């Protein structure tokens, strides 16, 4: 969920950079495009993580130390 929110935040930041006075020039520059693409990748990755089906029945095997004398 956090990755999705960070990605959306980066995309919004890149789109609004000129409006809030952070952009270096007029228009959509290459730096804004890089931040936008990075945000899109993060948002898609976060969305993919959220859409994965959960398997609550799956259990990890118990941890057994190799040096356990009782084994």
PyMOL commands that set and color helices and strands:
alter all, ss='L'
color gray80, all
select helices_A, chain A and resi 2-16+30-51
alter helices_A, ss='H'
color red, helices_A
deselect
rebuild
show_as cartoon
